[in-house]
């Protein structure tokens, strides 16, 4: 990755998905330098080409890639960014996947949705907290209203034994991400702000819950861009349903539950 020019710099994950791409496009339109992440190099290069074709200046956009189903790739990307981006104004974790119809696990044995939606962004974020703190930066984690109905079952986090449904694993992954956001806000370095956001009045990642599959994302992208700016006042650690702060799940407010999740997440993959 080439040198990042001066000015506001934002990393957006999941630009190979509709919301991530729309968010990166909005940020570039606003004049930010945008580092765009996709799951592989081909997808990252394609997103870069699209952004430039849509009006972004070539000097404004840089692409990186890491497969979120492979934590070794996430760690490699995190190391690259930590070494080459000394200050980061915002990190928008927009990459996400729906719960799959059948039980699926990564090569490391983690339930696939939990790793993709929680463990991967958690690891990437923790590697970049110093760069974010230097810029008085902000982490915006894209969650879901469905996190309120989720449950973190430490006896079967990877869903090897219990009842499996796409909804239950998706809700669990978004609950874990929302819990992590609150912990990051409380324990992260001075200068770092972290919020979680459910950005739309429909479920972006679960098309089976929508009446139409091509739901518009421009409004959600505008919201994420707005909330990622340090000039937009937010409550550190807060959960936002759209632009308004909302009450998160009970486990998000439970410090002991969050400490247990953090301890589990530090275990080797």
Secondary structure, 3 states (H helix, E strand, C coil): CCCCCCCCEEEECCCCCHHHHHHHHHHHHCCCEEEEEECCHHHHHHHHHHHHHCCCCHHHEEEEECCCCCHHHHHHHHHHHHHHCCCCCEEEECCCCCCCCCCCECCCCCEHHHHHHHHHHHHHHHHCHHHHHHCCCEEEEECCHHHHHCCCCCCCCCCCCCCCCHHHHHHHHHHHHHHHHHHHHHHCCCCCEEEEEECCCCCCCCHHHCCCCCCCCHHHHHHHHHHHCCCCCCCCCCEEECCEEECCCHHHHCHHHHHHHHHHHCCCC
